[in-house]
Amino acid sequence: MIRQIRGKVLSVGPVHAIIEVAGFGIEVRMCAPDTLSIGSEATLATHLAVKQDGMDLYGFLDAADRDFFERIISVSGIGPKTALSVLRKAPREALEGAIGKRDLSYLTKVVGLGKKSAEKMLAELADKIGPHSHDGADGEVFDTLVALGYTEREARRALQDIPKEAVGKEARLKAALSRS
């Protein structure tokens, strides 16, 4: 299993990046490839999905996102493409909070999962994640940024840039707005 790659970013597409590793150009599917800069060095935590018609490599900026992705695909009926789509639409912290609180409406309305898939996810993951200590501020900040006209990708990137010292919805929203 390939768990991490490091190399030069050759190109960035809407759903993938090409990373040069030992002379090979490796396509890595990502939820936010636009966070990478062409020509820069990138280190990605990865998940290799082997299927009947080939293999796909999924990349994440940190191991926590990869581990959460792997939890999502452990849910019956949810594959890697759906899991990546879920992570494109909401930050991991907000998703963990919603799952920990068993918030079905967040998963169906904000994330866009169907009701049955969202119910399966809650049933199979809520106990693994447990009550999440996160106060849900990032979910609200994300929603506010989107309401202000940010694309989902821009809102996600703004949330990733918020310093950890910013606590509470207002402080986190102000930090997100000041960094964009």
PyMOL CGO cylinders between C-alpha atoms (Angstrom):
from pymol import cmd
from pymol.cgo import CYLINDER

trace = [
    CYLINDER, 0.00, 0.00, 0.00, 1.31, 3.46, -0.87, 0.3, 1, 1, 1, 1, 1, 1,
    CYLINDER, 1.31, 3.46, -0.87, 0.79, 5.66, 2.22, 0.3, 1, 1, 1, 1, 1, 1,
    CYLINDER, 0.79, 5.66, 2.22, 2.76, 8.78, 1.24, 0.3, 1, 1, 1, 1, 1, 1,
    CYLINDER, 2.76, 8.78, 1.24, 4.39, 10.35, -1.79, 0.3, 1, 1, 1, 1, 1, 1,
    CYLINDER, 4.39, 10.35, -1.79, 6.69, 13.32, -2.16, 0.3, 1, 1, 1, 1, 1, 1,
    CYLINDER, 6.69, 13.32, -2.16, 7.70, 14.99, -5.36, 0.3, 1, 1, 1, 1, 1, 1,
    CYLINDER, 7.70, 14.99, -5.36, 7.46, 17.93, -7.71, 0.3, 1, 1, 1, 1, 1, 1,
    CYLINDER, 7.46, 17.93, -7.71, 3.98, 19.07, -8.77, 0.3, 1, 1, 1, 1, 1, 1,
    CYLINDER, 3.98, 19.07, -8.77, 3.86, 18.80, -12.57, 0.3, 1, 1, 1, 1, 1, 1,
    CYLINDER, 3.86, 18.80, -12.57, 0.23, 19.80, -13.15, 0.3, 1, 1, 1, 1, 1, 1,
    CYLINDER, 0.23, 19.80, -13.15, -2.99, 20.50, -11.31, 0.3, 1, 1, 1, 1, 1, 1,
    CYLINDER, -2.99, 20.50, -11.31, -6.46, 19.68, -12.61, 0.3, 1, 1, 1, 1, 1, 1,
    CYLINDER, -6.46, 19.68, -12.61, -9.92, 20.19, -11.12, 0.3, 1, 1, 1, 1, 1, 1,
    CYLINDER, -9.92, 20.19, -11.12, -9.91, 16.81, -9.30, 0.3, 1, 1, 1, 1, 1, 1,
    CYLINDER, -9.91, 16.81, -9.30, -6.31, 15.60, -9.49, 0.3, 1, 1, 1, 1, 1, 1,
    CYLINDER, -6.31, 15.60, -9.49, -2.65, 16.57, -9.53, 0.3, 1, 1, 1, 1, 1, 1,
    CYLINDER, -2.65, 16.57, -9.53, 0.30, 14.95, -11.28, 0.3, 1, 1, 1, 1, 1, 1,
    CYLINDER, 0.30, 14.95, -11.28, 3.28, 14.48, -8.95, 0.3, 1, 1, 1, 1, 1, 1,
    CYLINDER, 3.28, 14.48, -8.95, 6.71, 13.48, -10.26, 0.3, 1, 1, 1, 1, 1, 1,
    CYLINDER, 6.71, 13.48, -10.26, 8.13, 10.69, -8.10, 0.3, 1, 1, 1, 1, 1, 1,
    CYLINDER, 8.13, 10.69, -8.10, 11.41, 9.01, -9.15, 0.3, 1, 1, 1, 1, 1, 1,
    CYLINDER, 11.41, 9.01, -9.15, 10.89, 10.12, -12.74, 0.3, 1, 1, 1, 1, 1, 1,
    CYLINDER, 10.89, 10.12, -12.74, 7.29, 8.89, -12.96, 0.3, 1, 1, 1, 1, 1, 1,
    CYLINDER, 7.29, 8.89, -12.96, 4.30, 11.24, -13.26, 0.3, 1, 1, 1, 1, 1, 1,
    CYLINDER, 4.30, 11.24, -13.26, 1.76, 9.87, -10.79, 0.3, 1, 1, 1, 1, 1, 1,
    CYLINDER, 1.76, 9.87, -10.79, -1.88, 10.99, -10.94, 0.3, 1, 1, 1, 1, 1, 1,
    CYLINDER, -1.88, 10.99, -10.94, -3.27, 11.64, -7.49, 0.3, 1, 1, 1, 1, 1, 1,
    CYLINDER, -3.27, 11.64, -7.49, -6.98, 12.32, -7.02, 0.3, 1, 1, 1, 1, 1, 1,
    CYLINDER, -6.98, 12.32, -7.02, -7.57, 15.06, -4.45, 0.3, 1, 1, 1, 1, 1, 1,
    CYLINDER, -7.57, 15.06, -4.45, -10.40, 17.04, -2.92, 0.3, 1, 1, 1, 1, 1, 1,
    CYLINDER, -10.40, 17.04, -2.92, -8.47, 20.33, -3.19, 0.3, 1, 1, 1, 1, 1, 1,
    CYLINDER, -8.47, 20.33, -3.19, -5.67, 19.99, -5.78, 0.3, 1, 1, 1, 1, 1, 1,
    CYLINDER, -5.67, 19.99, -5.78, -5.71, 23.76, -6.33, 0.3, 1, 1, 1, 1, 1, 1,
    CYLINDER, -5.71, 23.76, -6.33, -3.94, 24.15, -2.97, 0.3, 1, 1, 1, 1, 1, 1,
    CYLINDER, -3.94, 24.15, -2.97, -0.78, 22.83, -4.69, 0.3, 1, 1, 1, 1, 1, 1,
    CYLINDER, -0.78, 22.83, -4.69, 1.50, 25.04, -6.80, 0.3, 1, 1, 1, 1, 1, 1,
    CYLINDER, 1.50, 25.04, -6.80, 2.96, 23.77, -10.07, 0.3, 1, 1, 1, 1, 1, 1,
    CYLINDER, 2.96, 23.77, -10.07, 6.72, 23.37, -9.75, 0.3, 1, 1, 1, 1, 1, 1,
    CYLINDER, 6.72, 23.37, -9.75, 6.69, 23.16, -5.96, 0.3, 1, 1, 1, 1, 1, 1,
    CYLINDER, 6.69, 23.16, -5.96, 7.54, 20.14, -3.83, 0.3, 1, 1, 1, 1, 1, 1,
    CYLINDER, 7.54, 20.14, -3.83, 4.53, 18.39, -2.29, 0.3, 1, 1, 1, 1, 1, 1,
    CYLINDER, 4.53, 18.39, -2.29, 4.19, 15.67, 0.32, 0.3, 1, 1, 1, 1, 1, 1,
    CYLINDER, 4.19, 15.67, 0.32, 0.84, 13.91, 0.37, 0.3, 1, 1, 1, 1, 1, 1,
    CYLINDER, 0.84, 13.91, 0.37, -0.64, 11.26, 2.63, 0.3, 1, 1, 1, 1, 1, 1,
    CYLINDER, -0.64, 11.26, 2.63, -2.19, 8.73, 0.25, 0.3, 1, 1, 1, 1, 1, 1,
    CYLINDER, -2.19, 8.73, 0.25, -4.68, 5.89, -0.06, 0.3, 1, 1, 1, 1, 1, 1,
    CYLINDER, -4.68, 5.89, -0.06, -4.35, 3.36, -2.87, 0.3, 1, 1, 1, 1, 1, 1,
    CYLINDER, -4.35, 3.36, -2.87, -7.72, 2.01, -4.04, 0.3, 1, 1, 1, 1, 1, 1,
    CYLINDER, -7.72, 2.01, -4.04, -7.46, -1.23, -6.00, 0.3, 1, 1, 1, 1, 1, 1,
    CYLINDER, -7.46, -1.23, -6.00, -10.50, -2.09, -8.09, 0.3, 1, 1, 1, 1, 1, 1,
    CYLINDER, -10.50, -2.09, -8.09, -11.34, -4.48, -10.89, 0.3, 1, 1, 1, 1, 1, 1,
    CYLINDER, -11.34, -4.48, -10.89, -10.44, -2.10, -13.73, 0.3, 1, 1, 1, 1, 1, 1,
    CYLINDER, -10.44, -2.10, -13.73, -7.32, -0.55, -12.20, 0.3, 1, 1, 1, 1, 1, 1,
    CYLINDER, -7.32, -0.55, -12.20, -5.92, 1.43, -9.32, 0.3, 1, 1, 1, 1, 1, 1,
    CYLINDER, -5.92, 1.43, -9.32, -6.51, 4.99, -8.14, 0.3, 1, 1, 1, 1, 1, 1,
    CYLINDER, -6.51, 4.99, -8.14, -4.29, 6.92, -5.76, 0.3, 1, 1, 1, 1, 1, 1,
    CYLINDER, -4.29, 6.92, -5.76, -6.02, 9.45, -3.50, 0.3, 1, 1, 1, 1, 1, 1,
    CYLINDER, -6.02, 9.45, -3.50, -3.94, 12.21, -1.91, 0.3, 1, 1, 1, 1, 1, 1,
    CYLINDER, -3.94, 12.21, -1.91, -4.43, 14.41, 1.15, 0.3, 1, 1, 1, 1, 1, 1,
    CYLINDER, -4.43, 14.41, 1.15, -2.48, 17.30, 2.60, 0.3, 1, 1, 1, 1, 1, 1,
    CYLINDER, -2.48, 17.30, 2.60, -2.36, 15.59, 6.00, 0.3, 1, 1, 1, 1, 1, 1,
    CYLINDER, -2.36, 15.59, 6.00, -2.72, 12.10, 7.42, 0.3, 1, 1, 1, 1, 1, 1,
    CYLINDER, -2.72, 12.10, 7.42, -5.81, 13.04, 9.48, 0.3, 1, 1, 1, 1, 1, 1,
    CYLINDER, -5.81, 13.04, 9.48, -7.77, 13.77, 6.28, 0.3, 1, 1, 1, 1, 1, 1,
    CYLINDER, -7.77, 13.77, 6.28, -6.59, 10.46, 4.77, 0.3, 1, 1, 1, 1, 1, 1,
    CYLINDER, -6.59, 10.46, 4.77, -7.60, 8.56, 7.90, 0.3, 1, 1, 1, 1, 1, 1,
    CYLINDER, -7.60, 8.56, 7.90, -11.04, 10.19, 7.87, 0.3, 1, 1, 1, 1, 1, 1,
    CYLINDER, -11.04, 10.19, 7.87, -11.41, 9.37, 4.15, 0.3, 1, 1, 1, 1, 1, 1,
    CYLINDER, -11.41, 9.37, 4.15, -10.64, 5.73, 5.00, 0.3, 1, 1, 1, 1, 1, 1,
    CYLINDER, -10.64, 5.73, 5.00, -13.32, 5.77, 7.70, 0.3, 1, 1, 1, 1, 1, 1,
    CYLINDER, -13.32, 5.77, 7.70, -15.85, 7.08, 5.19, 0.3, 1, 1, 1, 1, 1, 1,
    CYLINDER, -15.85, 7.08, 5.19, -15.08, 4.38, 2.61, 0.3, 1, 1, 1, 1, 1, 1,
    CYLINDER, -15.08, 4.38, 2.61, -15.47, 1.74, 5.32, 0.3, 1, 1, 1, 1, 1, 1,
    CYLINDER, -15.47, 1.74, 5.32, -19.21, 2.52, 5.25, 0.3, 1, 1, 1, 1, 1, 1,
    CYLINDER, -19.21, 2.52, 5.25, -21.02, -0.01, 3.09, 0.3, 1, 1, 1, 1, 1, 1,
    CYLINDER, -21.02, -0.01, 3.09, -22.15, 1.50, -0.19, 0.3, 1, 1, 1, 1, 1, 1,
    CYLINDER, -22.15, 1.50, -0.19, -19.78, 4.50, -0.08, 0.3, 1, 1, 1, 1, 1, 1,
    CYLINDER, -19.78, 4.50, -0.08, -16.81, 4.33, -2.39, 0.3, 1, 1, 1, 1, 1, 1,
    CYLINDER, -16.81, 4.33, -2.39, -13.72, 6.47, -2.78, 0.3, 1, 1, 1, 1, 1, 1,
    CYLINDER, -13.72, 6.47, -2.78, -15.23, 8.88, -5.32, 0.3, 1, 1, 1, 1, 1, 1,
    CYLINDER, -15.23, 8.88, -5.32, -18.20, 9.62, -3.05, 0.3, 1, 1, 1, 1, 1, 1,
    CYLINDER, -18.20, 9.62, -3.05, -15.91, 9.98, -0.03, 0.3, 1, 1, 1, 1, 1, 1,
    CYLINDER, -15.91, 9.98, -0.03, -13.72, 12.47, -1.91, 0.3, 1, 1, 1, 1, 1, 1,
    CYLINDER, -13.72, 12.47, -1.91, -16.82, 14.40, -2.97, 0.3, 1, 1, 1, 1, 1, 1,
    CYLINDER, -16.82, 14.40, -2.97, -17.92, 14.58, 0.67, 0.3, 1, 1, 1, 1, 1, 1,
    CYLINDER, -17.92, 14.58, 0.67, -14.53, 16.00, 1.68, 0.3, 1, 1, 1, 1, 1, 1,
    CYLINDER, -14.53, 16.00, 1.68, -14.73, 18.58, -1.14, 0.3, 1, 1, 1, 1, 1, 1,
    CYLINDER, -14.73, 18.58, -1.14, -17.97, 19.97, 0.20, 0.3, 1, 1, 1, 1, 1, 1,
    CYLINDER, -17.97, 19.97, 0.20, -17.16, 20.36, 3.89, 0.3, 1, 1, 1, 1, 1, 1,
    CYLINDER, -17.16, 20.36, 3.89, -14.08, 20.48, 6.10, 0.3, 1, 1, 1, 1, 1, 1,
    CYLINDER, -14.08, 20.48, 6.10, -13.14, 17.28, 7.93, 0.3, 1, 1, 1, 1, 1, 1,
    CYLINDER, -13.14, 17.28, 7.93, -13.63, 18.91, 11.34, 0.3, 1, 1, 1, 1, 1, 1,
    CYLINDER, -13.63, 18.91, 11.34, -17.19, 19.94, 10.50, 0.3, 1, 1, 1, 1, 1, 1,
    CYLINDER, -17.19, 19.94, 10.50, -17.97, 16.46, 9.16, 0.3, 1, 1, 1, 1, 1, 1,
    CYLINDER, -17.97, 16.46, 9.16, -16.56, 14.80, 12.28, 0.3, 1, 1, 1, 1, 1, 1,
    CYLINDER, -16.56, 14.80, 12.28, -18.65, 17.14, 14.41, 0.3, 1, 1, 1, 1, 1, 1,
    CYLINDER, -18.65, 17.14, 14.41, -21.81, 16.42, 12.43, 0.3, 1, 1, 1, 1, 1, 1,
    CYLINDER, -21.81, 16.42, 12.43, -21.23, 12.66, 12.60, 0.3, 1, 1, 1, 1, 1, 1,
    CYLINDER, -21.23, 12.66, 12.60, -20.41, 12.81, 16.31, 0.3, 1, 1, 1, 1, 1, 1,
    CYLINDER, -20.41, 12.81, 16.31, -23.62, 14.76, 16.95, 0.3, 1, 1, 1, 1, 1, 1,
    CYLINDER, -23.62, 14.76, 16.95, -25.57, 12.50, 14.55, 0.3, 1, 1, 1, 1, 1, 1,
    CYLINDER, -25.57, 12.50, 14.55, -26.63, 15.57, 12.54, 0.3, 1, 1, 1, 1, 1, 1,
    CYLINDER, -26.63, 15.57, 12.54, -28.48, 14.04, 9.59, 0.3, 1, 1, 1, 1, 1, 1,
    CYLINDER, -28.48, 14.04, 9.59, -29.63, 17.40, 8.20, 0.3, 1, 1, 1, 1, 1, 1,
    CYLINDER, -29.63, 17.40, 8.20, -26.04, 18.68, 7.90, 0.3, 1, 1, 1, 1, 1, 1,
    CYLINDER, -26.04, 18.68, 7.90, -24.97, 15.61, 5.95, 0.3, 1, 1, 1, 1, 1, 1,
    CYLINDER, -24.97, 15.61, 5.95, -27.96, 15.77, 3.60, 0.3, 1, 1, 1, 1, 1, 1,
    CYLINDER, -27.96, 15.77, 3.60, -28.25, 19.55, 3.09, 0.3, 1, 1, 1, 1, 1, 1,
    CYLINDER, -28.25, 19.55, 3.09, -24.69, 20.84, 3.28, 0.3, 1, 1, 1, 1, 1, 1,
    CYLINDER, -24.69, 20.84, 3.28, -22.75, 17.78, 2.13, 0.3, 1, 1, 1, 1, 1, 1,
    CYLINDER, -22.75, 17.78, 2.13, -25.39, 16.64, -0.36, 0.3, 1, 1, 1, 1, 1, 1,
    CYLINDER, -25.39, 16.64, -0.36, -25.54, 12.97, 0.59, 0.3, 1, 1, 1, 1, 1, 1,
    CYLINDER, -25.54, 12.97, 0.59, -28.75, 11.10, 0.01, 0.3, 1, 1, 1, 1, 1, 1,
    CYLINDER, -28.75, 11.10, 0.01, -30.75, 10.33, 3.13, 0.3, 1, 1, 1, 1, 1, 1,
    CYLINDER, -30.75, 10.33, 3.13, -29.96, 6.59, 3.08, 0.3, 1, 1, 1, 1, 1, 1,
    CYLINDER, -29.96, 6.59, 3.08, -26.21, 7.16, 2.60, 0.3, 1, 1, 1, 1, 1, 1,
    CYLINDER, -26.21, 7.16, 2.60, -26.16, 9.77, 5.36, 0.3, 1, 1, 1, 1, 1, 1,
    CYLINDER, -26.16, 9.77, 5.36, -28.06, 7.47, 7.72, 0.3, 1, 1, 1, 1, 1, 1,
    CYLINDER, -28.06, 7.47, 7.72, -25.62, 4.62, 6.97, 0.3, 1, 1, 1, 1, 1, 1,
    CYLINDER, -25.62, 4.62, 6.97, -22.69, 6.92, 7.61, 0.3, 1, 1, 1, 1, 1, 1,
    CYLINDER, -22.69, 6.92, 7.61, -24.13, 8.03, 10.95, 0.3, 1, 1, 1, 1, 1, 1,
    CYLINDER, -24.13, 8.03, 10.95, -24.96, 4.48, 11.99, 0.3, 1, 1, 1, 1, 1, 1,
    CYLINDER, -24.96, 4.48, 11.99, -21.56, 3.07, 11.10, 0.3, 1, 1, 1, 1, 1, 1,
    CYLINDER, -21.56, 3.07, 11.10, -19.28, 5.97, 12.06, 0.3, 1, 1, 1, 1, 1, 1,
    CYLINDER, -19.28, 5.97, 12.06, -20.89, 7.80, 14.99, 0.3, 1, 1, 1, 1, 1, 1,
    CYLINDER, -20.89, 7.80, 14.99, -19.58, 5.32, 17.56, 0.3, 1, 1, 1, 1, 1, 1,
    CYLINDER, -19.58, 5.32, 17.56, -16.10, 5.27, 15.97, 0.3, 1, 1, 1, 1, 1, 1,
    CYLINDER, -16.10, 5.27, 15.97, -15.87, 9.05, 16.05, 0.3, 1, 1, 1, 1, 1, 1,
    CYLINDER, -15.87, 9.05, 16.05, -17.80, 9.49, 19.28, 0.3, 1, 1, 1, 1, 1, 1,
    CYLINDER, -17.80, 9.49, 19.28, -19.05, 12.80, 20.59, 0.3, 1, 1, 1, 1, 1, 1,
    CYLINDER, -19.05, 12.80, 20.59, -16.75, 15.28, 18.95, 0.3, 1, 1, 1, 1, 1, 1,
    CYLINDER, -16.75, 15.28, 18.95, -15.26, 18.02, 21.05, 0.3, 1, 1, 1, 1, 1, 1,
    CYLINDER, -15.26, 18.02, 21.05, -15.38, 20.46, 18.14, 0.3, 1, 1, 1, 1, 1, 1,
    CYLINDER, -15.38, 20.46, 18.14, -17.97, 23.14, 18.71, 0.3, 1, 1, 1, 1, 1, 1,
    CYLINDER, -17.97, 23.14, 18.71, -19.23, 23.17, 15.14, 0.3, 1, 1, 1, 1, 1, 1,
    CYLINDER, -19.23, 23.17, 15.14, -17.82, 26.65, 14.53, 0.3, 1, 1, 1, 1, 1, 1,
    CYLINDER, -17.82, 26.65, 14.53, -16.04, 25.59, 11.34, 0.3, 1, 1, 1, 1, 1, 1,
    CYLINDER, -16.04, 25.59, 11.34, -19.24, 24.22, 9.85, 0.3, 1, 1, 1, 1, 1, 1,
    CYLINDER, -19.24, 24.22, 9.85, -20.98, 27.52, 10.50, 0.3, 1, 1, 1, 1, 1, 1,
    CYLINDER, -20.98, 27.52, 10.50, -17.99, 29.51, 9.22, 0.3, 1, 1, 1, 1, 1, 1,
    CYLINDER, -17.99, 29.51, 9.22, -17.92, 27.35, 6.07, 0.3, 1, 1, 1, 1, 1, 1,
    CYLINDER, -17.92, 27.35, 6.07, -21.65, 27.93, 5.51, 0.3, 1, 1, 1, 1, 1, 1,
    CYLINDER, -21.65, 27.93, 5.51, -21.23, 31.68, 6.06, 0.3, 1, 1, 1, 1, 1, 1,
    CYLINDER, -21.23, 31.68, 6.06, -18.34, 31.90, 3.59, 0.3, 1, 1, 1, 1, 1, 1,
    CYLINDER, -18.34, 31.90, 3.59, -20.39, 30.07, 0.95, 0.3, 1, 1, 1, 1, 1, 1,
    CYLINDER, -20.39, 30.07, 0.95, -23.35, 32.38, 1.63, 0.3, 1, 1, 1, 1, 1, 1,
    CYLINDER, -23.35, 32.38, 1.63, -21.01, 35.34, 1.11, 0.3, 1, 1, 1, 1, 1, 1,
    CYLINDER, -21.01, 35.34, 1.11, -20.17, 34.07, -2.38, 0.3, 1, 1, 1, 1, 1, 1,
    CYLINDER, -20.17, 34.07, -2.38, -17.10, 31.91, -1.81, 0.3, 1, 1, 1, 1, 1, 1,
    CYLINDER, -17.10, 31.91, -1.81, -16.96, 28.71, -3.82, 0.3, 1, 1, 1, 1, 1, 1,
    CYLINDER, -16.96, 28.71, -3.82, -16.82, 25.54, -1.72, 0.3, 1, 1, 1, 1, 1, 1,
    CYLINDER, -16.82, 25.54, -1.72, -13.12, 25.16, -2.58, 0.3, 1, 1, 1, 1, 1, 1,
    CYLINDER, -13.12, 25.16, -2.58, -12.33, 28.74, -1.61, 0.3, 1, 1, 1, 1, 1, 1,
    CYLINDER, -12.33, 28.74, -1.61, -14.21, 28.34, 1.67, 0.3, 1, 1, 1, 1, 1, 1,
    CYLINDER, -14.21, 28.34, 1.67, -12.40, 25.09, 2.42, 0.3, 1, 1, 1, 1, 1, 1,
    CYLINDER, -12.40, 25.09, 2.42, -9.01, 26.69, 1.68, 0.3, 1, 1, 1, 1, 1, 1,
    CYLINDER, -9.01, 26.69, 1.68, -9.88, 29.68, 3.89, 0.3, 1, 1, 1, 1, 1, 1,
    CYLINDER, -9.88, 29.68, 3.89, -10.77, 27.31, 6.75, 0.3, 1, 1, 1, 1, 1, 1,
    CYLINDER, -10.77, 27.31, 6.75, -7.46, 25.47, 6.38, 0.3, 1, 1, 1, 1, 1, 1,
    CYLINDER, -7.46, 25.47, 6.38, -5.59, 28.78, 6.73, 0.3, 1, 1, 1, 1, 1, 1,
    CYLINDER, -5.59, 28.78, 6.73, -7.24, 29.78, 10.02, 0.3, 1, 1, 1, 1, 1, 1,
    CYLINDER, -7.24, 29.78, 10.02, -4.71, 29.75, 12.87, 0.3, 1, 1, 1, 1, 1, 1,
    CYLINDER, -4.71, 29.75, 12.87, -5.44, 27.32, 15.68, 0.3, 1, 1, 1, 1, 1, 1,
    CYLINDER, -5.44, 27.32, 15.68, -5.43, 30.21, 18.17, 0.3, 1, 1, 1, 1, 1, 1,
    CYLINDER, -5.43, 30.21, 18.17, -8.65, 31.56, 16.65, 0.3, 1, 1, 1, 1, 1, 1,
    CYLINDER, -8.65, 31.56, 16.65, -11.42, 30.10, 18.81, 0.3, 1, 1, 1, 1, 1, 1,
    CYLINDER, -11.42, 30.10, 18.81, -15.16, 30.58, 18.39, 0.3, 1, 1, 1, 1, 1, 1,
    CYLINDER, -15.16, 30.58, 18.39, -17.27, 31.24, 15.33, 0.3, 1, 1, 1, 1, 1, 1,
    CYLINDER, -17.27, 31.24, 15.33, -16.73, 35.01, 15.14, 0.3, 1, 1, 1, 1, 1, 1,
    CYLINDER, -16.73, 35.01, 15.14, -12.96, 34.83, 15.60, 0.3, 1, 1, 1, 1, 1, 1,
    CYLINDER, -12.96, 34.83, 15.60, -12.63, 32.00, 13.07, 0.3, 1, 1, 1, 1, 1, 1,
    CYLINDER, -12.63, 32.00, 13.07, -14.84, 33.81, 10.52, 0.3, 1, 1, 1, 1, 1, 1,
    CYLINDER, -14.84, 33.81, 10.52, -12.83, 37.03, 10.93, 0.3, 1, 1, 1, 1, 1, 1,
    CYLINDER, -12.83, 37.03, 10.93, -9.57, 35.10, 10.47, 0.3, 1, 1, 1, 1, 1, 1,
    CYLINDER, -9.57, 35.10, 10.47, -10.91, 33.34, 7.37, 0.3, 1, 1, 1, 1, 1, 1,
    CYLINDER, -10.91, 33.34, 7.37, -12.07, 36.62, 5.82, 0.3, 1, 1, 1, 1, 1, 1,
    CYLINDER, -12.07, 36.62, 5.82, -8.80, 38.40, 6.59, 0.3, 1, 1, 1, 1, 1, 1,
    CYLINDER, -8.80, 38.40, 6.59, -6.71, 35.67, 4.93, 0.3, 1, 1, 1, 1, 1, 1,
    CYLINDER, -6.71, 35.67, 4.93, -8.61, 35.61, 1.64, 0.3, 1, 1, 1, 1, 1, 1,
]
cmd.load_cgo(trace, "trace")
